[in-house]
Amino acid sequence: MLSLFSQSLGFAAPLTAPSRRAPAPMMKKSEALPFMEEPAHLSGMIGNVGFDPMGLSTPQNIKWMREAELKHGRMAQLGWAGWVAVDLGIKFPGARYADLSSYKAALIQPGKSLLDQSVGYEMLLLFLWVGAAARSN
């Protein structure tokens, strides 16, 4: 009988403290919105504070979005420089452009078609050129 009891003790698990599980990994909280989780693909980027509440910056398109932001910023700078240049007196030669200002260039007169405005064709061509430059890669 004693032999049966001693063999059963050999198969018993050793008495140890219950094992502790590692805590579940927590997502890093956003600095901008502390109640939301920071997207993992944004960590390590310059200026990241974890702000992407709509989830627009997926890992696939984040580089395209950064490039588009740079391109649009440069186009806005060129537009502002052109707006100011007209008011400083840099104009095309000719009587049609002699009294042109940045305000008059953007003014649309009611009752006239777009191409019959004071600078209708020129503004259309400018719009097409800037659109083509912004579209090209």
N, C-alpha and C positions, 0 to 999 in steps of 0.2 A: 504494500500500500504506500509505503514511504517512497518507493521508487516512482510510482505514478505521480506523486505530488512533486517530486523534485524535477521530473521531466516537464511538467506543466509550467514550472517557474522559469525554465529555460526559454520558453517561447513567449513569455510575458514581455511587454514593452517596458523599457526602463522608465523609472519614475523621473520625469523632468518637468520643468516648468512649461506651461503651454507656450507654443511658438507664437511669436508676434508677427503678424503680417506687415509688410511694408505698406505705408499709407498710399492710397491711390494718388497718382500724380495729378496735381492741380494745374489748371491752365493759368498762365500769368495774367493778372488783371491789367486792364488798360489804364494808363495814367490819365488820359483825357476823359474816359467814361469808366469810373471805378466799378460800376455794376456790370460791365461787360468784359468778356475775355479778349485779350490781345491776339490778333491773328498771328499764327506762328511764322508765316512767310514774311512778315514785316519786321521781325526782330533783326537787328544788326544794320538796318537802313538808317541813313543820316536823317535826323529830324523826326524819327518815329516816336510817337507817344501813344500808339495803339488806337488811333482814331480811324475806324472803318465801320461805322454802324450799319451800313447797307451791304457790306460785303462786296464792294465793287472791285477791289484790288485783289483779284485772284492771282495765284503764282504765274499763270499763263500770260496775263495782260499787264502786269505791273511795269515791265520794261517799256512796253508800248505807251503806257500812260505817262511815264516819266519823259519819254521823248516827245510826245505830243504837247506836254506842258511847256517844255523848252521852246518848241517851235511856235506855239501860240504866243508865248511871251515875247519872242523876237519879232513876230509879225505885229504885235501891239506896239512895240517900241518903234518900229519903222512907221507905222501909222501915225503915232504921236509926232514923230520927227517931221513927217510930211505936213501934218496939220499946222505945226508951228512955223515951218519953212514958208508956207504961203503967206502967213501974216507978217513974216519978217521981210517979205518982198521978193522971194525967190519964186518966179513965175515963168510960164512958157512965154515966148515972144509972141506978139500979135495984139491987135486991138480987142479981140474977144476976151483975153485974159488980163487986160490992163487994170480994170477995177475989181478984179476977183479977190475975195477974201475967203477964209475958211468957212465962215457963216454962209456966204452966198453960194459957195460950192455945194453945200449940203441942203440948201433951201429948195423945196419943191413948190412950184407955182401951181395953184389949183386950176383945172381946166385945160392944162397942156399934157400931152403924153410924155412919158418918161424920156424919150429920145429927143423931144423938142424943148427940153429944159435948157438952161444956159450952158451947162456942161454935161448934157445927157450922155452923149456917146463916150466922152472921156471917162465919166464915172463908171459906165458899164464896162469899158475896156479895163479900167483899173480893178474893178471887182473881179473880172474874169482872170486877169493876170495874178492877182493875189490869191484867188481860189486855186489856180493851177499850181502856184508855188507852194501853197500849203498842202495840197494833195500829193505832190511828188515826194518820193522818199529819198 
